[in-house]
Amino acid sequence: MATHHTLWMGLVLLGLLGGLQAAPEAQVSVQPNFQPDKFLGRWFSAGLASNSSWLQEKKAALSMCKSVVAPAADGGFNLTSTFLRKNQCETRTMLLQPGESLGSYSYRSPREWGLHQLLSPAWGRHMQATLGQPPAAEIHGVGDWGSTYSVSVVETDYDHYALLYSQGSKGPGEDFRMATLYSRTQTPRAELKEKFTAFCKAQGFTEDSIVFLPQTDKCMTEQ
């Protein structure tokens, strides 16, 4: 089906956690003197890396998606991603709550799948189609239980690219790690891809766990 080849980053964790490969928690830095106001606006998910075997199995079906970062009342970010579902463009908004320092955030998932829908909508789109649509309250992070994931803006120049790193744990020996390349355009420069690849390898990701998402004209225009 055509929609299968336009699977929506934003990150569903249920599918990925089933194939996690255990690894020690990585320590990453945060962009020095991070300026949240410059990080706002439209970004495209251009590259992904994860320690889940699900990515290796499904990466050929993934494609780029659009996300818009807006300020939240608590000092964090509202990240709204747009994706294709059943031949229609849909949006999901997730809250990144401020962490201990500028550039570090946290996301609490009530059903352990929101982070992938947030940072990798392609995975979220796939699992929605497989598992069905969850209640709206769960999509927007409302719930009394779930896992908390850290999200760090490791490096950005605000105008062209951003490197994000996310990690959390479902349980003992089941860690989740993901790196994301955001681009202000759908055609990131070759040197940015090289930078992302080097960053991913420094965090222990293997070559086959890194994927650059192809362009698509689906759900990319302003809504």
PyMOL commands that place a pseudoatom at each C-alpha (Angstrom):
pseudoatom trace, name=CA, resn=MET, resi=1, chain=A, elem=C, hetatm=0, pos=[0.000, 0.000, 0.000]
pseudoatom trace, name=CA, resn=ALA, resi=2, chain=A, elem=C, hetatm=0, pos=[1.185, 3.555, -0.672]
pseudoatom trace, name=CA, resn=THR, resi=3, chain=A, elem=C, hetatm=0, pos=[0.627, 4.624, 2.916]
pseudoatom trace, name=CA, resn=HIS, resi=4, chain=A, elem=C, hetatm=0, pos=[2.962, 1.856, 4.127]
pseudoatom trace, name=CA, resn=HIS, resi=5, chain=A, elem=C, hetatm=0, pos=[5.857, 3.625, 2.432]
pseudoatom trace, name=CA, resn=THR, resi=6, chain=A, elem=C, hetatm=0, pos=[5.074, 6.984, 4.101]
pseudoatom trace, name=CA, resn=LEU, resi=7, chain=A, elem=C, hetatm=0, pos=[5.112, 5.767, 7.685]
pseudoatom trace, name=CA, resn=TRP, resi=8, chain=A, elem=C, hetatm=0, pos=[5.204, 8.680, 10.029]
pseudoatom trace, name=CA, resn=MET, resi=9, chain=A, elem=C, hetatm=0, pos=[9.113, 10.714, 14.245]
pseudoatom trace, name=CA, resn=GLY, resi=10, chain=A, elem=C, hetatm=0, pos=[8.130, 10.998, 15.972]
pseudoatom trace, name=CA, resn=LEU, resi=11, chain=A, elem=C, hetatm=0, pos=[8.967, 7.208, 18.398]
pseudoatom trace, name=CA, resn=VAL, resi=12, chain=A, elem=C, hetatm=0, pos=[5.986, 3.805, 19.151]
pseudoatom trace, name=CA, resn=LEU, resi=13, chain=A, elem=C, hetatm=0, pos=[7.871, 2.249, 22.016]
pseudoatom trace, name=CA, resn=LEU, resi=14, chain=A, elem=C, hetatm=0, pos=[5.837, -0.962, 22.252]
pseudoatom trace, name=CA, resn=GLY, resi=15, chain=A, elem=C, hetatm=0, pos=[7.248, -2.197, 18.971]
pseudoatom trace, name=CA, resn=LEU, resi=16, chain=A, elem=C, hetatm=0, pos=[10.808, -1.133, 19.708]
pseudoatom trace, name=CA, resn=LEU, resi=17, chain=A, elem=C, hetatm=0, pos=[11.036, -2.403, 23.261]
pseudoatom trace, name=CA, resn=GLY, resi=18, chain=A, elem=C, hetatm=0, pos=[10.337, -5.903, 22.048]
pseudoatom trace, name=CA, resn=GLY, resi=19, chain=A, elem=C, hetatm=0, pos=[13.696, -5.946, 20.273]
pseudoatom trace, name=CA, resn=LEU, resi=20, chain=A, elem=C, hetatm=0, pos=[15.936, -3.911, 22.553]
pseudoatom trace, name=CA, resn=GLN, resi=21, chain=A, elem=C, hetatm=0, pos=[19.626, -4.687, 22.727]
pseudoatom trace, name=CA, resn=ALA, resi=22, chain=A, elem=C, hetatm=0, pos=[20.962, -4.025, 26.218]
pseudoatom trace, name=CA, resn=ALA, resi=23, chain=A, elem=C, hetatm=0, pos=[23.789, -1.498, 26.539]
pseudoatom trace, name=CA, resn=PRO, resi=24, chain=A, elem=C, hetatm=0, pos=[25.170, 0.694, 29.320]
pseudoatom trace, name=CA, resn=GLU, resi=25, chain=A, elem=C, hetatm=0, pos=[23.506, 4.074, 29.696]
pseudoatom trace, name=CA, resn=ALA, resi=26, chain=A, elem=C, hetatm=0, pos=[25.391, 6.669, 27.696]
pseudoatom trace, name=CA, resn=GLN, resi=27, chain=A, elem=C, hetatm=0, pos=[26.412, 10.034, 29.096]
pseudoatom trace, name=CA, resn=VAL, resi=28, chain=A, elem=C, hetatm=0, pos=[25.941, 12.876, 26.625]
pseudoatom trace, name=CA, resn=SER, resi=29, chain=A, elem=C, hetatm=0, pos=[26.582, 16.577, 26.811]
pseudoatom trace, name=CA, resn=VAL, resi=30, chain=A, elem=C, hetatm=0, pos=[24.042, 19.330, 26.189]
pseudoatom trace, name=CA, resn=GLN, resi=31, chain=A, elem=C, hetatm=0, pos=[24.417, 22.256, 23.808]
pseudoatom trace, name=CA, resn=PRO, resi=32, chain=A, elem=C, hetatm=0, pos=[26.363, 24.952, 25.719]
pseudoatom trace, name=CA, resn=ASN, resi=33, chain=A, elem=C, hetatm=0, pos=[24.368, 28.127, 26.384]
pseudoatom trace, name=CA, resn=PHE, resi=34, chain=A, elem=C, hetatm=0, pos=[21.296, 26.562, 24.807]
pseudoatom trace, name=CA, resn=GLN, resi=35, chain=A, elem=C, hetatm=0, pos=[18.835, 29.208, 23.599]
pseudoatom trace, name=CA, resn=PRO, resi=36, chain=A, elem=C, hetatm=0, pos=[15.288, 27.789, 23.578]
pseudoatom trace, name=CA, resn=ASP, resi=37, chain=A, elem=C, hetatm=0, pos=[13.807, 30.669, 21.584]
pseudoatom trace, name=CA, resn=LYS, resi=38, chain=A, elem=C, hetatm=0, pos=[16.126, 29.930, 18.661]
pseudoatom trace, name=CA, resn=PHE, resi=39, chain=A, elem=C, hetatm=0, pos=[15.142, 26.259, 18.710]
pseudoatom trace, name=CA, resn=LEU, resi=40, chain=A, elem=C, hetatm=0, pos=[11.473, 27.005, 18.017]
pseudoatom trace, name=CA, resn=GLY, resi=41, chain=A, elem=C, hetatm=0, pos=[9.838, 26.467, 14.653]
pseudoatom trace, name=CA, resn=ARG, resi=42, chain=A, elem=C, hetatm=0, pos=[9.732, 23.787, 11.992]
pseudoatom trace, name=CA, resn=TRP, resi=43, chain=A, elem=C, hetatm=0, pos=[12.120, 20.858, 11.846]
pseudoatom trace, name=CA, resn=PHE, resi=44, chain=A, elem=C, hetatm=0, pos=[12.302, 17.725, 9.719]
pseudoatom trace, name=CA, resn=SER, resi=45, chain=A, elem=C, hetatm=0, pos=[13.308, 14.330, 11.098]
pseudoatom trace, name=CA, resn=ALA, resi=46, chain=A, elem=C, hetatm=0, pos=[16.185, 13.496, 8.760]
pseudoatom trace, name=CA, resn=GLY, resi=47, chain=A, elem=C, hetatm=0, pos=[18.047, 10.729, 10.597]
pseudoatom trace, name=CA, resn=LEU, resi=48, chain=A, elem=C, hetatm=0, pos=[17.469, 8.143, 13.316]
pseudoatom trace, name=CA, resn=ALA, resi=49, chain=A, elem=C, hetatm=0, pos=[19.451, 5.600, 15.259]
pseudoatom trace, name=CA, resn=SER, resi=50, chain=A, elem=C, hetatm=0, pos=[18.182, 3.200, 17.913]
pseudoatom trace, name=CA, resn=ASN, resi=51, chain=A, elem=C, hetatm=0, pos=[19.345, 0.165, 19.868]
pseudoatom trace, name=CA, resn=SER, resi=52, chain=A, elem=C, hetatm=0, pos=[16.153, -1.659, 18.892]
pseudoatom trace, name=CA, resn=SER, resi=53, chain=A, elem=C, hetatm=0, pos=[16.157, -4.452, 16.347]
pseudoatom trace, name=CA, resn=TRP, resi=54, chain=A, elem=C, hetatm=0, pos=[12.806, -3.114, 15.120]
pseudoatom trace, name=CA, resn=LEU, resi=55, chain=A, elem=C, hetatm=0, pos=[14.589, -0.301, 13.296]
pseudoatom trace, name=CA, resn=GLN, resi=56, chain=A, elem=C, hetatm=0, pos=[16.727, -2.701, 11.294]
pseudoatom trace, name=CA, resn=GLU, resi=57, chain=A, elem=C, hetatm=0, pos=[13.631, -4.667, 10.323]
pseudoatom trace, name=CA, resn=LYS, resi=58, chain=A, elem=C, hetatm=0, pos=[11.439, -1.709, 9.319]
pseudoatom trace, name=CA, resn=LYS, resi=59, chain=A, elem=C, hetatm=0, pos=[13.797, 1.074, 8.277]
pseudoatom trace, name=CA, resn=ALA, resi=60, chain=A, elem=C, hetatm=0, pos=[13.132, 0.578, 4.560]
pseudoatom trace, name=CA, resn=ALA, resi=61, chain=A, elem=C, hetatm=0, pos=[9.510, 1.652, 5.133]
pseudoatom trace, name=CA, resn=LEU, resi=62, chain=A, elem=C, hetatm=0, pos=[10.286, 4.854, 7.059]
pseudoatom trace, name=CA, resn=SER, resi=63, chain=A, elem=C, hetatm=0, pos=[10.209, 8.367, 5.636]
pseudoatom trace, name=CA, resn=MET, resi=64, chain=A, elem=C, hetatm=0, pos=[10.825, 11.922, 6.748]
pseudoatom trace, name=CA, resn=CYS, resi=65, chain=A, elem=C, hetatm=0, pos=[8.184, 13.840, 8.717]
pseudoatom trace, name=CA, resn=LYS, resi=66, chain=A, elem=C, hetatm=0, pos=[7.626, 17.395, 9.922]
pseudoatom trace, name=CA, resn=SER, resi=67, chain=A, elem=C, hetatm=0, pos=[7.683, 18.565, 13.533]
pseudoatom trace, name=CA, resn=VAL, resi=68, chain=A, elem=C, hetatm=0, pos=[7.041, 22.040, 14.953]
pseudoatom trace, name=CA, resn=VAL, resi=69, chain=A, elem=C, hetatm=0, pos=[8.528, 23.137, 18.283]
pseudoatom trace, name=CA, resn=ALA, resi=70, chain=A, elem=C, hetatm=0, pos=[6.601, 25.735, 20.316]
pseudoatom trace, name=CA, resn=PRO, resi=71, chain=A, elem=C, hetatm=0, pos=[7.137, 27.086, 23.848]
pseudoatom trace, name=CA, resn=ALA, resi=72, chain=A, elem=C, hetatm=0, pos=[5.212, 25.458, 26.699]
pseudoatom trace, name=CA, resn=ALA, resi=73, chain=A, elem=C, hetatm=0, pos=[3.899, 27.233, 29.789]
pseudoatom trace, name=CA, resn=ASP, resi=74, chain=A, elem=C, hetatm=0, pos=[6.271, 25.332, 32.106]
pseudoatom trace, name=CA, resn=GLY, resi=75, chain=A, elem=C, hetatm=0, pos=[9.361, 26.436, 30.206]
pseudoatom trace, name=CA, resn=GLY, resi=76, chain=A, elem=C, hetatm=0, pos=[9.579, 23.281, 28.119]
pseudoatom trace, name=CA, resn=PHE, resi=77, chain=A, elem=C, hetatm=0, pos=[8.467, 22.577, 24.583]
pseudoatom trace, name=CA, resn=ASN, resi=78, chain=A, elem=C, hetatm=0, pos=[5.311, 21.447, 22.853]
pseudoatom trace, name=CA, resn=LEU, resi=79, chain=A, elem=C, hetatm=0, pos=[6.411, 19.328, 19.909]
pseudoatom trace, name=CA, resn=THR, resi=80, chain=A, elem=C, hetatm=0, pos=[3.737, 18.813, 17.275]
pseudoatom trace, name=CA, resn=SER, resi=81, chain=A, elem=C, hetatm=0, pos=[4.418, 16.230, 14.575]
pseudoatom trace, name=CA, resn=THR, resi=82, chain=A, elem=C, hetatm=0, pos=[2.422, 15.707, 11.401]
pseudoatom trace, name=CA, resn=PHE, resi=83, chain=A, elem=C, hetatm=0, pos=[2.113, 12.291, 9.765]
pseudoatom trace, name=CA, resn=LEU, resi=84, chain=A, elem=C, hetatm=0, pos=[0.100, 10.342, 7.222]
pseudoatom trace, name=CA, resn=ARG, resi=85, chain=A, elem=C, hetatm=0, pos=[-2.561, 7.954, 8.506]
pseudoatom trace, name=CA, resn=LYS, resi=86, chain=A, elem=C, hetatm=0, pos=[-5.140, 6.273, 6.281]
pseudoatom trace, name=CA, resn=ASN, resi=87, chain=A, elem=C, hetatm=0, pos=[-4.436, 8.764, 3.476]
pseudoatom trace, name=CA, resn=GLN, resi=88, chain=A, elem=C, hetatm=0, pos=[-5.013, 11.743, 5.774]
pseudoatom trace, name=CA, resn=CYS, resi=89, chain=A, elem=C, hetatm=0, pos=[-2.596, 14.043, 7.565]
pseudoatom trace, name=CA, resn=GLU, resi=90, chain=A, elem=C, hetatm=0, pos=[-2.853, 13.858, 11.350]
pseudoatom trace, name=CA, resn=THR, resi=91, chain=A, elem=C, hetatm=0, pos=[-1.004, 15.659, 14.130]
pseudoatom trace, name=CA, resn=ARG, resi=92, chain=A, elem=C, hetatm=0, pos=[0.099, 14.741, 17.641]
pseudoatom trace, name=CA, resn=THR, resi=93, chain=A, elem=C, hetatm=0, pos=[1.438, 17.150, 20.271]
pseudoatom trace, name=CA, resn=MET, resi=94, chain=A, elem=C, hetatm=0, pos=[3.717, 15.981, 23.061]
pseudoatom trace, name=CA, resn=LEU, resi=95, chain=A, elem=C, hetatm=0, pos=[5.118, 17.914, 26.041]
pseudoatom trace, name=CA, resn=LEU, resi=96, chain=A, elem=C, hetatm=0, pos=[8.839, 18.009, 26.749]
pseudoatom trace, name=CA, resn=GLN, resi=97, chain=A, elem=C, hetatm=0, pos=[9.204, 19.170, 30.342]
pseudoatom trace, name=CA, resn=PRO, resi=98, chain=A, elem=C, hetatm=0, pos=[12.306, 21.162, 31.352]
pseudoatom trace, name=CA, resn=GLY, resi=99, chain=A, elem=C, hetatm=0, pos=[15.131, 19.249, 33.005]
pseudoatom trace, name=CA, resn=GLU, resi=100, chain=A, elem=C, hetatm=0, pos=[17.924, 20.314, 35.324]
pseudoatom trace, name=CA, resn=SER, resi=101, chain=A, elem=C, hetatm=0, pos=[19.660, 22.439, 32.709]
pseudoatom trace, name=CA, resn=LEU, resi=102, chain=A, elem=C, hetatm=0, pos=[18.772, 24.298, 29.533]
pseudoatom trace, name=CA, resn=GLY, resi=103, chain=A, elem=C, hetatm=0, pos=[18.683, 21.864, 26.638]
pseudoatom trace, name=CA, resn=SER, resi=104, chain=A, elem=C, hetatm=0, pos=[17.695, 18.862, 28.763]
pseudoatom trace, name=CA, resn=TYR, resi=105, chain=A, elem=C, hetatm=0, pos=[14.096, 17.701, 28.962]
pseudoatom trace, name=CA, resn=SER, resi=106, chain=A, elem=C, hetatm=0, pos=[11.987, 14.777, 30.049]
pseudoatom trace, name=CA, resn=TYR, resi=107, chain=A, elem=C, hetatm=0, pos=[8.937, 13.066, 28.637]
pseudoatom trace, name=CA, resn=ARG, resi=108, chain=A, elem=C, hetatm=0, pos=[6.625, 10.794, 30.606]
pseudoatom trace, name=CA, resn=SER, resi=109, chain=A, elem=C, hetatm=0, pos=[4.845, 8.154, 28.562]
pseudoatom trace, name=CA, resn=PRO, resi=110, chain=A, elem=C, hetatm=0, pos=[1.680, 6.639, 30.077]
pseudoatom trace, name=CA, resn=ARG, resi=111, chain=A, elem=C, hetatm=0, pos=[1.833, 3.593, 27.817]
pseudoatom trace, name=CA, resn=GLU, resi=112, chain=A, elem=C, hetatm=0, pos=[5.537, 3.459, 26.942]
pseudoatom trace, name=CA, resn=TRP, resi=113, chain=A, elem=C, hetatm=0, pos=[5.129, 4.439, 23.337]
pseudoatom trace, name=CA, resn=GLY, resi=114, chain=A, elem=C, hetatm=0, pos=[4.751, 8.196, 23.249]
pseudoatom trace, name=CA, resn=LEU, resi=115, chain=A, elem=C, hetatm=0, pos=[8.432, 9.062, 23.001]
pseudoatom trace, name=CA, resn=HIS, resi=116, chain=A, elem=C, hetatm=0, pos=[8.815, 7.238, 19.710]
pseudoatom trace, name=CA, resn=GLN, resi=117, chain=A, elem=C, hetatm=0, pos=[5.714, 8.910, 18.396]
pseudoatom trace, name=CA, resn=LEU, resi=118, chain=A, elem=C, hetatm=0, pos=[7.211, 12.198, 19.515]
pseudoatom trace, name=CA, resn=LEU, resi=119, chain=A, elem=C, hetatm=0, pos=[10.747, 11.862, 18.172]
pseudoatom trace, name=CA, resn=SER, resi=120, chain=A, elem=C, hetatm=0, pos=[10.122, 9.283, 15.483]
pseudoatom trace, name=CA, resn=PRO, resi=121, chain=A, elem=C, hetatm=0, pos=[6.579, 9.535, 14.151]
pseudoatom trace, name=CA, resn=ALA, resi=122, chain=A, elem=C, hetatm=0, pos=[7.424, 6.907, 11.533]
pseudoatom trace, name=CA, resn=TRP, resi=123, chain=A, elem=C, hetatm=0, pos=[7.566, 4.302, 14.293]
pseudoatom trace, name=CA, resn=GLY, resi=124, chain=A, elem=C, hetatm=0, pos=[4.466, 5.739, 15.920]
pseudoatom trace, name=CA, resn=ARG, resi=125, chain=A, elem=C, hetatm=0, pos=[2.570, 5.510, 12.642]
pseudoatom trace, name=CA, resn=HIS, resi=126, chain=A, elem=C, hetatm=0, pos=[3.562, 1.875, 12.186]
pseudoatom trace, name=CA, resn=MET, resi=127, chain=A, elem=C, hetatm=0, pos=[2.461, 0.814, 15.652]
pseudoatom trace, name=CA, resn=GLN, resi=128, chain=A, elem=C, hetatm=0, pos=[-0.825, 2.728, 15.397]
pseudoatom trace, name=CA, resn=ALA, resi=129, chain=A, elem=C, hetatm=0, pos=[-1.635, 0.759, 12.282]
pseudoatom trace, name=CA, resn=THR, resi=130, chain=A, elem=C, hetatm=0, pos=[-0.612, -2.494, 13.970]
pseudoatom trace, name=CA, resn=LEU, resi=131, chain=A, elem=C, hetatm=0, pos=[-2.082, -2.034, 17.438]
pseudoatom trace, name=CA, resn=GLY, resi=132, chain=A, elem=C, hetatm=0, pos=[-4.925, 0.374, 16.798]
pseudoatom trace, name=CA, resn=GLN, resi=133, chain=A, elem=C, hetatm=0, pos=[-5.498, 3.944, 17.970]
pseudoatom trace, name=CA, resn=PRO, resi=134, chain=A, elem=C, hetatm=0, pos=[-5.161, 4.423, 21.764]
pseudoatom trace, name=CA, resn=PRO, resi=135, chain=A, elem=C, hetatm=0, pos=[-7.470, 6.722, 23.757]
pseudoatom trace, name=CA, resn=ALA, resi=136, chain=A, elem=C, hetatm=0, pos=[-6.828, 10.427, 23.228]
pseudoatom trace, name=CA, resn=ALA, resi=137, chain=A, elem=C, hetatm=0, pos=[-5.783, 10.899, 26.873]
pseudoatom trace, name=CA, resn=GLU, resi=138, chain=A, elem=C, hetatm=0, pos=[-2.976, 8.403, 26.398]
pseudoatom trace, name=CA, resn=ILE, resi=139, chain=A, elem=C, hetatm=0, pos=[-1.761, 10.063, 23.218]
pseudoatom trace, name=CA, resn=HIS, resi=140, chain=A, elem=C, hetatm=0, pos=[-1.315, 13.392, 24.987]
pseudoatom trace, name=CA, resn=GLY, resi=141, chain=A, elem=C, hetatm=0, pos=[0.535, 11.957, 27.955]
pseudoatom trace, name=CA, resn=VAL, resi=142, chain=A, elem=C, hetatm=0, pos=[-2.272, 11.868, 30.516]
pseudoatom trace, name=CA, resn=GLY, resi=143, chain=A, elem=C, hetatm=0, pos=[-2.034, 8.931, 32.869]
pseudoatom trace, name=CA, resn=ASP, resi=144, chain=A, elem=C, hetatm=0, pos=[-0.930, 7.689, 36.265]
pseudoatom trace, name=CA, resn=TRP, resi=145, chain=A, elem=C, hetatm=0, pos=[1.714, 5.234, 35.146]
pseudoatom trace, name=CA, resn=GLY, resi=146, chain=A, elem=C, hetatm=0, pos=[4.435, 4.867, 32.552]
pseudoatom trace, name=CA, resn=SER, resi=147, chain=A, elem=C, hetatm=0, pos=[8.121, 5.480, 31.974]
pseudoatom trace, name=CA, resn=THR, resi=148, chain=A, elem=C, hetatm=0, pos=[10.080, 8.722, 31.930]
pseudoatom trace, name=CA, resn=TYR, resi=149, chain=A, elem=C, hetatm=0, pos=[12.634, 9.361, 29.191]
pseudoatom trace, name=CA, resn=SER, resi=150, chain=A, elem=C, hetatm=0, pos=[15.335, 11.998, 29.037]
pseudoatom trace, name=CA, resn=VAL, resi=151, chain=A, elem=C, hetatm=0, pos=[15.663, 14.069, 25.871]
pseudoatom trace, name=CA, resn=SER, resi=152, chain=A, elem=C, hetatm=0, pos=[18.795, 16.171, 25.356]
pseudoatom trace, name=CA, resn=VAL, resi=153, chain=A, elem=C, hetatm=0, pos=[19.634, 18.714, 22.669]
pseudoatom trace, name=CA, resn=VAL, resi=154, chain=A, elem=C, hetatm=0, pos=[23.247, 17.658, 22.287]
pseudoatom trace, name=CA, resn=GLU, resi=155, chain=A, elem=C, hetatm=0, pos=[24.259, 20.064, 19.533]
pseudoatom trace, name=CA, resn=THR, resi=156, chain=A, elem=C, hetatm=0, pos=[22.542, 22.606, 17.297]
pseudoatom trace, name=CA, resn=ASP, resi=157, chain=A, elem=C, hetatm=0, pos=[23.283, 25.709, 15.258]
pseudoatom trace, name=CA, resn=TYR, resi=158, chain=A, elem=C, hetatm=0, pos=[19.528, 26.552, 15.308]
pseudoatom trace, name=CA, resn=ASP, resi=159, chain=A, elem=C, hetatm=0, pos=[19.493, 27.457, 11.598]
pseudoatom trace, name=CA, resn=HIS, resi=160, chain=A, elem=C, hetatm=0, pos=[20.402, 24.154, 9.962]
pseudoatom trace, name=CA, resn=TYR, resi=161, chain=A, elem=C, hetatm=0, pos=[20.511, 21.129, 12.264]
pseudoatom trace, name=CA, resn=ALA, resi=162, chain=A, elem=C, hetatm=0, pos=[20.038, 19.679, 15.740]
pseudoatom trace, name=CA, resn=LEU, resi=163, chain=A, elem=C, hetatm=0, pos=[21.290, 16.443, 17.290]
pseudoatom trace, name=CA, resn=LEU, resi=164, chain=A, elem=C, hetatm=0, pos=[18.996, 14.977, 19.957]
pseudoatom trace, name=CA, resn=TYR, resi=165, chain=A, elem=C, hetatm=0, pos=[19.635, 12.038, 22.233]
pseudoatom trace, name=CA, resn=SER, resi=166, chain=A, elem=C, hetatm=0, pos=[16.943, 10.161, 24.175]
pseudoatom trace, name=CA, resn=GLN, resi=167, chain=A, elem=C, hetatm=0, pos=[17.191, 7.384, 26.714]
pseudoatom trace, name=CA, resn=GLY, resi=168, chain=A, elem=C, hetatm=0, pos=[15.134, 5.567, 29.291]
pseudoatom trace, name=CA, resn=SER, resi=169, chain=A, elem=C, hetatm=0, pos=[14.399, 2.112, 30.612]
pseudoatom trace, name=CA, resn=LYS, resi=170, chain=A, elem=C, hetatm=0, pos=[11.451, -0.245, 30.565]
pseudoatom trace, name=CA, resn=GLY, resi=171, chain=A, elem=C, hetatm=0, pos=[12.962, -2.488, 33.217]
pseudoatom trace, name=CA, resn=PRO, resi=172, chain=A, elem=C, hetatm=0, pos=[16.186, -4.203, 34.313]
pseudoatom trace, name=CA, resn=GLY, resi=173, chain=A, elem=C, hetatm=0, pos=[18.371, -4.903, 31.285]
pseudoatom trace, name=CA, resn=GLU, resi=174, chain=A, elem=C, hetatm=0, pos=[15.908, -3.238, 28.913]
pseudoatom trace, name=CA, resn=ASP, resi=175, chain=A, elem=C, hetatm=0, pos=[17.323, 0.174, 28.175]
pseudoatom trace, name=CA, resn=PHE, resi=176, chain=A, elem=C, hetatm=0, pos=[16.118, 2.343, 25.327]
pseudoatom trace, name=CA, resn=ARG, resi=177, chain=A, elem=C, hetatm=0, pos=[18.414, 4.715, 23.451]
pseudoatom trace, name=CA, resn=MET, resi=178, chain=A, elem=C, hetatm=0, pos=[17.792, 6.820, 20.374]
pseudoatom trace, name=CA, resn=ALA, resi=179, chain=A, elem=C, hetatm=0, pos=[19.588, 9.567, 18.472]
pseudoatom trace, name=CA, resn=THR, resi=180, chain=A, elem=C, hetatm=0, pos=[17.785, 11.894, 16.084]
pseudoatom trace, name=CA, resn=LEU, resi=181, chain=A, elem=C, hetatm=0, pos=[18.984, 14.303, 13.420]
pseudoatom trace, name=CA, resn=TYR, resi=182, chain=A, elem=C, hetatm=0, pos=[16.672, 17.256, 12.897]
pseudoatom trace, name=CA, resn=SER, resi=183, chain=A, elem=C, hetatm=0, pos=[17.095, 19.484, 9.864]
pseudoatom trace, name=CA, resn=ARG, resi=184, chain=A, elem=C, hetatm=0, pos=[15.512, 22.817, 9.004]
pseudoatom trace, name=CA, resn=THR, resi=185, chain=A, elem=C, hetatm=0, pos=[15.162, 21.573, 5.424]
pseudoatom trace, name=CA, resn=GLN, resi=186, chain=A, elem=C, hetatm=0, pos=[14.297, 18.257, 3.805]
pseudoatom trace, name=CA, resn=THR, resi=187, chain=A, elem=C, hetatm=0, pos=[17.761, 18.135, 2.223]
pseudoatom trace, name=CA, resn=PRO, resi=188, chain=A, elem=C, hetatm=0, pos=[20.408, 18.183, 4.977]
pseudoatom trace, name=CA, resn=ARG, resi=189, chain=A, elem=C, hetatm=0, pos=[23.952, 18.691, 3.755]
pseudoatom trace, name=CA, resn=ALA, resi=190, chain=A, elem=C, hetatm=0, pos=[26.317, 15.750, 3.451]
pseudoatom trace, name=CA, resn=GLU, resi=191, chain=A, elem=C, hetatm=0, pos=[28.514, 17.060, 6.272]
pseudoatom trace, name=CA, resn=LEU, resi=192, chain=A, elem=C, hetatm=0, pos=[25.528, 17.051, 8.631]
pseudoatom trace, name=CA, resn=LYS, resi=193, chain=A, elem=C, hetatm=0, pos=[24.863, 13.409, 7.841]
pseudoatom trace, name=CA, resn=GLU, resi=194, chain=A, elem=C, hetatm=0, pos=[28.523, 12.676, 8.496]
pseudoatom trace, name=CA, resn=LYS, resi=195, chain=A, elem=C, hetatm=0, pos=[28.334, 14.543, 11.808]
pseudoatom trace, name=CA, resn=PHE, resi=196, chain=A, elem=C, hetatm=0, pos=[25.254, 12.565, 12.828]
pseudoatom trace, name=CA, resn=THR, resi=197, chain=A, elem=C, hetatm=0, pos=[26.864, 9.259, 11.862]
pseudoatom trace, name=CA, resn=ALA, resi=198, chain=A, elem=C, hetatm=0, pos=[29.983, 10.078, 13.889]
pseudoatom trace, name=CA, resn=PHE, resi=199, chain=A, elem=C, hetatm=0, pos=[27.860, 11.081, 16.884]
pseudoatom trace, name=CA, resn=CYS, resi=200, chain=A, elem=C, hetatm=0, pos=[25.834, 7.866, 16.710]
pseudoatom trace, name=CA, resn=LYS, resi=201, chain=A, elem=C, hetatm=0, pos=[28.917, 5.677, 16.527]
pseudoatom trace, name=CA, resn=ALA, resi=202, chain=A, elem=C, hetatm=0, pos=[30.413, 7.533, 19.497]
pseudoatom trace, name=CA, resn=GLN, resi=203, chain=A, elem=C, hetatm=0, pos=[27.303, 6.536, 21.464]
pseudoatom trace, name=CA, resn=GLY, resi=204, chain=A, elem=C, hetatm=0, pos=[27.763, 2.889, 20.525]
pseudoatom trace, name=CA, resn=PHE, resi=205, chain=A, elem=C, hetatm=0, pos=[25.237, 2.600, 17.698]
pseudoatom trace, name=CA, resn=THR, resi=206, chain=A, elem=C, hetatm=0, pos=[26.231, 0.245, 14.902]
pseudoatom trace, name=CA, resn=GLU, resi=207, chain=A, elem=C, hetatm=0, pos=[26.248, 1.183, 11.222]
pseudoatom trace, name=CA, resn=ASP, resi=208, chain=A, elem=C, hetatm=0, pos=[23.078, -0.792, 10.493]
pseudoatom trace, name=CA, resn=SER, resi=209, chain=A, elem=C, hetatm=0, pos=[21.196, 0.917, 13.328]
pseudoatom trace, name=CA, resn=ILE, resi=210, chain=A, elem=C, hetatm=0, pos=[21.575, 4.334, 11.662]
pseudoatom trace, name=CA, resn=VAL, resi=211, chain=A, elem=C, hetatm=0, pos=[19.075, 5.375, 8.998]
pseudoatom trace, name=CA, resn=PHE, resi=212, chain=A, elem=C, hetatm=0, pos=[18.585, 8.556, 6.977]
pseudoatom trace, name=CA, resn=LEU, resi=213, chain=A, elem=C, hetatm=0, pos=[14.946, 9.110, 6.120]
pseudoatom trace, name=CA, resn=PRO, resi=214, chain=A, elem=C, hetatm=0, pos=[13.963, 9.771, 2.502]
pseudoatom trace, name=CA, resn=GLN, resi=215, chain=A, elem=C, hetatm=0, pos=[12.020, 12.858, 1.498]
pseudoatom trace, name=CA, resn=THR, resi=216, chain=A, elem=C, hetatm=0, pos=[8.282, 12.712, 0.966]
pseudoatom trace, name=CA, resn=ASP, resi=217, chain=A, elem=C, hetatm=0, pos=[5.675, 15.200, -0.180]
pseudoatom trace, name=CA, resn=LYS, resi=218, chain=A, elem=C, hetatm=0, pos=[3.059, 13.758, 2.157]
pseudoatom trace, name=CA, resn=CYS, resi=219, chain=A, elem=C, hetatm=0, pos=[1.904, 16.002, 5.038]
pseudoatom trace, name=CA, resn=MET, resi=220, chain=A, elem=C, hetatm=0, pos=[4.833, 18.389, 4.660]
pseudoatom trace, name=CA, resn=THR, resi=221, chain=A, elem=C, hetatm=0, pos=[3.037, 21.616, 3.783]
pseudoatom trace, name=CA, resn=GLU, resi=222, chain=A, elem=C, hetatm=0, pos=[1.865, 24.149, 6.350]
pseudoatom trace, name=CA, resn=GLN, resi=223, chain=A, elem=C, hetatm=0, pos=[-1.453, 23.198, 7.924]
for i in range(1, 223): cmd.bond("trace and resi %d" % i, "trace and resi %d" % (i + 1))
show_as sticks, trace
zoom trace
